[in-house]
Amino acid sequence: MNWTAIAAIYRFEMARFFRTLMQSFLSPVLSTSLYFVVFGAAIGSRIDEVEGVSYGAFIVPGLIMLSVMTQAISNASFGIYFPKFIGTVYELLSAPINFLEITLGYVGAAATKALFIGVVILGTSSLFVDLIIAHPGAMLAFLVLTCLSFALLGFIIGIWASNFEQLQLVPMMVITPLVFLGGSFYSISMLPPFWQNVTLFNPVVYLISGFRWSFFGMADVPVGMSLLAIGGFTLGCVAVIAWIFKTGWRIRS
């Protein structure tokens, strides 16, 4: 394993993040505050508790997941797309490093950025509501796994994209709707039985449910299924990336 190459790619990507650190910090703080103001005023005044948890605290895991998923995808997709756009990706392909090392550098940096955003949102949320994390180890594990898996997905999107518009297509048109419809701001037990069954086909439900369990000890689906879902998704993304580098799809052409 060429750790020097991995570290070089990682540092290069993180340098771009630190150049806009203030913007990266202020954006999640403002958006989280806005969510609490809007949802607290519009919905929180009508719903005091959800399964024994105050509504303000209940939406915190969903807020974190929403931001972490979109940030991980956006950072990873832009990170690999830009070298492909300006042609420097060929320097990576000709260097004595394999696909795993390239992926670790870009995905590791994107996951770190998303993890930073998640921690900032968690800290901001604690200013609005009282948070007690029932399973802090599980919370951190779910957060890290989500950052890694969606950074892998973003890496795939960055290779697939042919222009800058396509980079935003999946996060805006697919991921964000799935998060909003995946129980991020409500429990799926509040839905009619038919829609509960339909919602279970949404893969994001399992991630949010497992993450919420780590906070409050309550889940819409079994925690084991949540771990299987995120583990299977991660392995699937790794397999796709391996195939991309093996065939050169969208990289060498």
C-alpha positions, 0 to 999 in steps of 0.5 A: 500500500502506497501510503505516501500517495494516499496522503498526498491526494488526501492533503491536496483535497483537504487544502481546498477545504481549509481554504474555505473553512469559514464558509464550510463552517458557517453554512451548516450552522446557518442551515441548521438554525434555519431548520430549527426555526422553521420546523420548530415554529411550524411543526414543533408547536403542533407536535410536542413529542414523537415516541417520547422524544421532543420533536426538536431533538427527534429531527436532529439525526435526520438533519445530520444525515441530510447534510452528511450525505449531500456533503459527502457526495458533493465533495467526492464527486467534485474531487475526482471530476475536476482532475478528469475535466482538466486532464490531470487524472491521466497523471494519476493513472500513469503514476505507480499507484492502484485504484484502491490508493486513489480511491482512499485518498479522494474518498477519505478526504471527502468523508473527513469533510462530511464528518466535520460538517456532521459534528458542526451540526451536532454541536449547533443542534445542542444549542437548541435542544437537550441531546443525550446520546444513548449509544455514542460508539454506535452513533460515531460508527453510523456517522463514519460509515455513512460518510464513507459510503456516500463519499464512495457514491460521490466518487462514482458520480464524479467519474460518471458525470460529463458536466458540472450540472450532472454533479448536482443531479443525483444529490438534488434529484435523488438523495435529498428526496429520499432523505425527506421521504425516509423518516428524517423529520418524522417516524414512519410509524406515523404513516398509514400501513400502506405507506409504511410498507412503501417507505421500507423500499427507501434505502435511506430509511435504514440509515436514518433509523439506525442513526436515530437509534444510537441517539434515543434507543428507538428505531423504525427498523431493526438495527441489524438491518440498518448495519446490513444495509449500509455495509452492503451499500459500501461494498457495492460502491467499492465493487463498482469503483473497482470495475470502473478502474479495471475497464477505464469507463469514463476515465480513459475515454 
